[in-house]
Amino acid sequence: MYEYRIHTLIDITENGNLKQAFPFKSPGGEVVHDKTSLAVARNQNSNFATVLQLLQMRANITWESPPEKINQSLGNLRYGSAYDGTQNTWNFKFFTEQNELYGDANDDPVRELYGDFELVPILTFCKETVTFPTNTFITQDPRTINTYFSYAGETNK
């Protein structure tokens, strides 16, 4: 198995089944207690579904855990220069069975993902702590990058 990661400022929380009686806590840890919080949880699920669809254009993927939300300083991360300070980020680890599906393992193993995600629409105003110039994944503008990728290599899974 080959391990990859997506790092984003976009809320990609996986909330699972949202057809329950209020109030309830989603698998993503969100408390859903009214129509407004339900709409946010649905938008989070939609963003996660978009991520899965984009990743699976090139490969079947597996994952062991949902995206992890972290409130962290953006200082040493690869987000655009327009974003700074401490912000909410989401990191999602996923696996493929084959190597070099998203790029050249010796050059840039995630190169193709940048083009696949660039300017794909998202739903905003979930739990993001930054505002984007467009409601899209932005992977190529150095000033406004809100999503980037990393490759962790081969695992023993």
C-alpha positions in Angstrom: 0.0 0.0 0.0 1.1 3.6 -0.7 0.2 6.4 1.7 -0.8 9.9 0.6 -2.2 12.9 2.5 -4.4 15.8 1.6 -3.9 19.0 3.7 -6.6 21.6 3.4 -8.2 24.7 5.0 -11.6 23.5 3.6 -13.9 21.7 6.1 -13.9 18.1 4.8 -15.4 16.6 8.0 -17.0 13.2 7.4 -20.2 13.2 9.3 -21.8 9.9 8.1 -25.6 9.4 8.3 -27.3 12.6 9.2 -30.9 11.2 9.2 -31.5 11.1 12.9 -33.7 12.9 15.4 -32.3 16.2 16.9 -30.1 16.5 18.9 -27.4 14.0 18.0 -23.7 13.9 17.6 -22.3 12.9 14.2 -19.5 10.4 13.8 -17.4 13.5 12.8 -18.0 14.9 16.3 -20.4 17.6 15.2 -23.4 18.3 17.4 -26.5 18.6 15.2 -29.3 20.2 17.0 -31.3 22.2 14.4 -31.8 22.9 10.7 -28.8 25.3 10.6 -26.3 22.9 12.2 -27.8 20.1 10.0 -27.1 22.2 6.8 -23.5 22.7 8.0 -23.0 19.0 8.6 -24.4 18.2 5.1 -22.0 20.7 3.5 -19.1 19.2 5.3 -20.2 15.7 4.1 -20.5 17.1 0.5 -17.0 18.5 0.6 -15.7 15.1 1.8 -17.6 13.4 -1.0 -16.0 15.8 -3.5 -12.5 14.9 -2.2 -13.3 11.2 -2.5 -14.6 11.6 -6.1 -11.5 13.6 -7.1 -9.1 11.1 -5.6 -10.9 8.1 -7.1 -10.7 9.5 -10.7 -7.3 7.9 -10.8 -7.3 5.2 -8.2 -9.4 3.2 -5.8 -8.5 4.4 -2.4 -8.9 3.1 1.2 -8.6 5.0 4.5 -8.6 4.0 8.1 -9.8 7.2 9.8 -11.8 10.2 8.8 -10.2 13.6 8.1 -8.6 15.0 11.2 -9.3 18.6 12.2 -6.4 20.5 13.7 -6.2 24.1 14.9 -2.6 25.0 14.1 -0.2 27.8 13.1 0.2 28.0 9.3 3.7 29.4 9.6 5.7 26.4 8.3 3.0 24.8 6.1 2.5 25.1 2.4 -0.7 27.2 2.3 -0.9 30.4 0.4 0.7 33.6 1.7 -2.7 35.2 2.1 -3.4 32.9 5.2 -1.5 33.2 8.4 -1.9 32.8 12.1 -3.6 29.8 13.8 -6.3 28.3 11.7 -8.4 25.2 11.4 -6.9 22.7 9.0 -8.1 19.2 7.9 -5.7 16.3 7.1 -6.8 13.2 5.4 -4.6 10.1 5.1 -5.5 7.6 2.3 -3.9 4.6 0.6 -3.6 3.1 -2.9 -2.5 -0.4 -3.9 -0.5 0.9 -6.8 2.4 3.4 -7.0 2.7 6.4 -9.3 -1.0 6.9 -9.8 -0.8 10.6 -9.0 2.6 11.3 -10.3 6.2 10.1 -10.7 7.5 8.6 -7.4 11.0 9.8 -8.1 10.0 13.3 -9.2 6.7 14.5 -7.7 4.4 11.7 -6.6 1.4 14.0 -6.1 1.8 16.3 -9.2 -1.4 15.2 -10.9 -3.6 15.9 -7.9 -2.9 19.6 -8.1 -4.5 19.8 -11.5 -7.3 17.4 -10.5 -8.4 19.6 -7.6 -7.7 23.1 -9.0 -10.8 25.3 -9.0 -13.2 22.4 -8.2 -16.2 24.0 -6.4 -16.7 23.5 -2.6 -19.3 24.5 0.0 -18.0 27.1 2.5 -19.0 28.6 5.8 -18.8 25.3 7.6 -16.0 25.4 10.3 -13.3 27.1 8.2 -11.5 29.9 9.9 -10.4 31.6 6.7 -12.2 33.1 3.7 -11.3 32.1 0.2 -11.3 34.3 -2.9 -13.4 31.7 -4.7 -15.4 28.8 -3.3 -13.1 26.2 -4.8 -10.1 24.1 -4.0 -7.1 26.3 -4.9 -3.9 24.3 -5.4 -1.8 26.5 -7.8 -1.9 30.2 -6.8 1.0 30.8 -4.4 -1.0 33.5 -2.6 -4.2 31.6 -2.0 -3.4 27.9 -1.9 -5.9 26.3 0.4 -5.1 22.7 -0.4 -1.9 20.7 -0.9 -0.8 17.1 -1.0 2.0 14.9 0.4 3.3 11.4 -0.2 4.4 9.3 2.8 5.6 6.3 0.7 5.1 2.6 0.9 3.5 1.1 4.0 3.3 -2.4 5.4 -0.5 -2.5 5.4 
